[in-house]
Amino acid sequence: MITEQVIREIYKKFKKPNRKPEDLNLDHFVNLLRNNHTITVSEPGEVIIGNLEEFNPFRRFLIRSLTGILEFDKVVAFVFKNHILFLGKEDDSIRVHIKPEDKRGLFGRIFNRH
C-alpha cells in the first residue's frame, strides 16, 4: 500500500528531472504495462497513454519532464515534479496524486514549521 509518507519520500527523492532518459528504463515499464494500458512512445520524446480521453491533461507527457519511474507491487509510478501517475499493473486503473502546495512562509521553510 502506498501511504502519504511514501508519497512524500518519492517527491523528496525525485526533485529534478533525470539527466539521461535511458536511465529511466522506460521501455521496460511500457512493456510491463502493455497488457492493461495503451502506452506509446513517440519520436519527439513524448509518451501517450491511449486509454485516457483525448483532452485529459495526463494523457501526454514529455520524457524529459519525468523525474523517475518506480515499480510497486500493483502499480508503476511515473513521477513528475508536481504530480505522480500511478498505473495499475494488474488492471487498467490510473490514479493521479497532485503534490500539495507548500504554503509555509520563508521562516516556516527554514525552521520546518507549518
Secondary structure, 3 states (H helix, E strand, C coil): CCCHHHHHHHHHHCCCCCCCHHHHCHHHHHHHHCCCCCEEEECCCEEEECCCCCCCCCCEEEHHHCCEEEECCCEEEEECCCEEEEEECCCCCEEEEECCCCCCCHHHHHHCCC
